[in-house]
Amino acid sequence: MHDFRCRNAGDMYSDTLRETARYFKETEEGQEKMCKVWDEVRQEGIEMGYEIGLKCLVDTLKPILGDFENVYNAVIGNEAYKSVSREDIMKYYY
């Protein structure tokens, strides 16, 4: 448990964890790999947030605007969702 709390790889007891942490923190190749992983995690979060936002928007507009065409036009009128497909909106409408 001690090693997982260490900020400095040199303070770790486990040779395996120490060398792995050192690779990702102290080498250019390791840092590039870690940056790529975190960029992928960030992108997944953005995509998930976009989908959740679209679902919430459709769920909110449906009882107010009623039919699909009105909801569709309102959704694509939103700057964040102006290029969303009809199929994506239908997914949450029906």
Backbone hydrogen bonds in HBPLUS format (Angstrom, degrees):
<---DONOR---> <-ACCEPTOR-->    atom                        ^
c    i                          cat <-CA-CA->   ^        H-A-AA   ^      H-
h    n   atom  resd res      DA  || num        DHA   H-A  angle D-A-AA Bond
n    s   type  num  typ     dist DA aas  dist angle  dist       angle   num
A0004-PHE N   A0001-MET O   3.23 MM   3  5.57 131.1  2.48 105.3 116.9     1
A0005-ARG N   A0002-HIS O   3.07 MM   3  5.55 152.9  2.15 112.6 120.9     2
A0006-CYS N   A0003-ASP O   3.28 MM   3  5.31 156.6  2.34 101.3 108.2     3
A0011-ASP N   A0008-ASN O   3.01 MM   3  5.62 159.6  2.06 117.9 124.2     4
A0012-MET N   A0009-ALA O   3.12 MM   3  5.57 167.3  2.14 116.8 120.7     5
A0018-ARG N   A0014-SER O   2.89 MM   4  5.95 160.6  1.93 149.9 156.3     6
A0019-GLU N   A0015-ASP O   2.94 MM   4  6.07 166.7  1.96 151.9 154.6     7
A0020-THR N   A0016-THR O   3.01 MM   4  6.15 158.3  2.06 147.4 154.0     8
A0021-ALA N   A0017-LEU O   2.84 MM   4  5.92 166.7  1.86 152.4 156.5     9
A0022-ARG N   A0018-ARG O   2.87 MM   4  5.97 157.3  1.92 144.8 152.1    10
A0023-TYR N   A0019-GLU O   2.91 MM   4  6.07 154.4  1.98 141.3 147.9    11
A0024-PHE N   A0020-THR O   3.09 MM   4  6.41 166.5  2.10 154.3 155.9    12
A0025-LYS N   A0021-ALA O   2.86 MM   4  5.91 148.4  1.96 151.1 160.3    13
A0026-GLU N   A0022-ARG O   2.71 MM   4  5.27 154.9  1.77 145.1 151.2    14
A0027-THR N   A0023-TYR O   3.34 MM   4  5.41 144.8  2.48 129.5 131.5    15
A0031-GLN N   A0027-THR O   2.97 MM   4  6.17 159.8  2.01 151.0 156.7    16
A0032-GLU N   A0028-GLU O   2.93 MM   4  6.12 154.8  1.99 149.1 155.8    17
A0033-LYS N   A0029-GLU O   3.04 MM   4  6.31 157.9  2.09 147.7 153.4    18
A0034-MET N   A0030-GLY O   2.94 MM   4  6.16 161.4  1.98 149.0 154.2    19
A0035-CYS N   A0031-GLN O   2.88 MM   4  6.04 155.2  1.94 146.0 152.9    20
A0036-LYS N   A0032-GLU O   3.00 MM   4  6.20 154.7  2.06 144.8 151.5    21
A0037-VAL N   A0033-LYS O   2.98 MM   4  6.29 159.0  2.03 150.4 155.8    22
A0038-TRP N   A0034-MET O   2.98 MM   4  6.22 166.0  2.00 152.5 155.7    23
A0039-ASP N   A0035-CYS O   2.87 MM   4  6.04 146.5  1.98 145.1 154.8    24
A0040-GLU N   A0036-LYS O   3.02 MM   4  6.29 152.7  2.10 147.5 154.2    25
A0041-VAL N   A0037-VAL O   2.97 MM   4  6.30 155.8  2.03 149.1 156.2    26
A0042-ARG N   A0038-TRP O   2.90 MM   4  6.02 158.5  1.94 143.3 149.3    27
A0043-GLN N   A0039-ASP O   2.93 MM   4  6.12 157.6  1.98 145.0 151.0    28
A0044-GLU N   A0040-GLU O   2.95 MM   4  6.17 158.2  2.00 149.2 154.8    29
A0045-GLY N   A0041-VAL O   3.04 MM   4  6.30 152.2  2.12 145.0 152.5    30
A0046-ILE N   A0042-ARG O   2.94 MM   4  6.28 151.8  2.03 148.9 156.7    31
A0047-GLU N   A0043-GLN O   2.94 MM   4  6.21 165.1  1.97 153.4 156.8    32
A0048-MET N   A0044-GLU O   2.90 MM   4  6.06 156.9  1.95 146.5 153.2    33
A0049-GLY N   A0045-GLY O   2.89 MM   4  6.02 160.3  1.93 146.4 152.0    34
A0050-TYR N   A0046-ILE O   2.91 MM   4  6.11 150.3  2.00 147.2 155.6    35
A0051-GLU N   A0047-GLU O   3.06 MM   4  6.31 160.4  2.10 148.3 152.3    36
A0052-ILE N   A0048-MET O   2.94 MM   4  6.17 164.4  1.96 153.2 157.7    37
A0053-GLY N   A0049-GLY O   2.87 MM   4  5.94 158.2  1.92 144.3 150.9    38
A0054-LEU N   A0050-TYR O   2.92 MM   4  6.14 153.3  1.99 145.3 152.7    39
A0055-LYS N   A0051-GLU O   2.97 MM   4  6.20 164.8  1.99 152.1 155.8    40
A0056-CYS N   A0052-ILE O   2.96 MM   4  6.19 165.0  1.98 151.3 155.4    41
A0057-LEU N   A0053-GLY O   2.90 MM   4  6.04 155.8  1.96 146.6 153.6    42
A0058-VAL N   A0054-LEU O   2.94 MM   4  6.17 167.1  1.96 156.5 159.0    43
A0059-ASP N   A0055-LYS O   2.85 MM   4  6.01 167.0  1.87 153.9 158.3    44
A0060-THR N   A0056-CYS O   2.90 MM   4  6.01 145.7  2.02 142.5 151.3    45
A0061-LEU N   A0057-LEU O   2.93 MM   4  6.11 158.2  1.98 150.0 155.9    46
A0062-LYS N   A0058-VAL O   2.92 MM   4  5.84 157.7  1.97 156.7 160.9    47
A0064-ILE N   A0061-LEU O   3.04 MM   3  5.21 126.0  2.34 103.0 118.0    48
A0065-LEU N   A0061-LEU O   2.74 MM   4  5.74 174.3  1.75 176.1 175.8    49
A0066-GLY N   A0062-LYS O   2.83 MM   4  5.14 145.6  1.94 136.2 144.7    50
A0071-VAL N   A0067-ASP O   3.25 MM   4  6.58 162.9  2.28 153.1 158.2    51
A0072-TYR N   A0068-PHE O   2.74 MM   4  5.92 168.9  1.75 164.1 167.5    52
A0073-ASN N   A0069-GLU O   2.96 MM   4  6.11 167.6  1.98 149.5 152.4    53
A0074-ALA N   A0070-ASN O   3.03 MM   4  6.19 153.0  2.10 143.4 151.0    54
A0075-VAL N   A0071-VAL O   2.88 MM   4  6.10 159.5  1.92 155.9 161.6    55
A0076-ILE N   A0072-TYR O   2.98 MM   4  6.25 174.1  1.98 160.7 161.3    56
A0077-GLY N   A0073-ASN O   3.07 MM   4  6.03 123.7  2.40 129.8 143.4    57
A0078-ASN N   A0075-VAL O   2.95 MM   3  5.37 156.0  2.01 110.6 118.4    58
A0081-TYR N   A0078-ASN O   2.92 MM   3  5.44 143.0  2.06 115.8 126.6    59
A0084-VAL N   A0081-TYR O   3.18 MM   3  5.31 171.2  2.18 114.8 115.9    60
A0089-ILE N   A0085-SER O   3.26 MM   4  6.62 155.4  2.32 146.4 152.5    61
A0090-MET N   A0086-ARG O   2.80 MM   4  6.05 160.6  1.84 154.2 160.5    62
A0091-LYS N   A0087-GLU O   2.99 MM   4  6.16 145.5  2.11 142.8 151.2    63
A0092-TYR N   A0089-ILE O   3.03 MM   3  5.53 137.0  2.23 109.5 119.7    64
A0093-TYR N   A0089-ILE O   2.94 MM   4  6.13 135.7  2.14 144.8 158.4    65
A0094-TYR N   A0090-MET O   3.09 MM   4  5.93 176.0  2.09 152.7 151.8    66
